[in-house]
Amino acid sequence: MDDLHLWAGTSLLWFTIELIMFMLNLVTFLLYLVRSRFMFVGIDHTSQFDQTYMAKLANLIIDNINFDIHEHHRSRAHTKRHLTRRT
């Protein structure tokens, strides 16, 4: 052991500490992975993409941004009908 200590110095000790820290990090990662597999983790965001919610967001955007470059020719209600018209 003395020959190894003379050859490696304290770098072997630091390598051992780094190896222990890596193994602890790996074990923690695996535990979180197993936990997320069997337990509900996170928030369900499916309601964000509901058609009524998306229509509400689109109407909010249309109401708050003036898209009409010919504003003096059309009223705001006519512009909204023009931009939301489906073909």
N, C-alpha and C positions, 0 to 999 in steps of 0.2 A: 504494500500500500504506500510505503514511503517513496518508492521509485515512481509510482503513478502521480503522487502529489508533487514530486520534484519535476516531473515531466509536464504536467498539466497546470500546476499552480492552483489558483482559485477559480480558473475558468470551468473546471469540472463541477465545482459546487454551483456556480451560476447556471451551468447547463442543466443540472439536476433541478434547480429551482424553476427554470423556464419550462422544463418538461412537466413538472408537477402542475404549474399554472396552465399549460396547454391542455393537460388531461382534465383538470377541473373545468375549464372552459368547454371542452368537448362533452363532458358529462352533463353540464348545465344545459347545453344546447340540446342534447338528446332528451333530457327530462322535459324541457319545454315542448319539444316536438311530440313526445308521447302525450303530454297533457293536452296539447291542442288537437290531437287526434281523437281523444275520448271525451273532451269537455268542450262546451260552446265558448269560443273565444271571438271577440269582436262584435261589431254592430251590423245588423242587417240593413243594407242600403237599397233594397229592391224597391221601396216605395218612392224613391227619388225618380225612378224612370217610369212611373205610372203615367198613362196618357193624359189624365186630367191635370196632374201636377206639371207635366211638360207644357201643356197648353197654357196653364196659368203663368208659367215662367216666360213663355213666348209672348203672351199678352202684356206682361209687365215690361219686357224689353221694348216691345213696339210702342207702348204708352210713354215710355221715358226717353226714347231716342227719336229724334226727328230724322227720318230717312228720306224725306221728300225734298228733292232739289228744286221742284217746281211748286214751292209752297204757296206762292201768290196765286196759282191757278186752281188749287184744290183746297178744300177744307181738311181739317185734321181727321174727321170721321171718314171722309171719302178716301183719304190716303191710307187709313187703317184698313178699309175694305179692299183697296187696291193691293196692298201688300200681303194680306192674308187670304186673298182669293185663291182657291184651289183650281187647278186646271185638269 
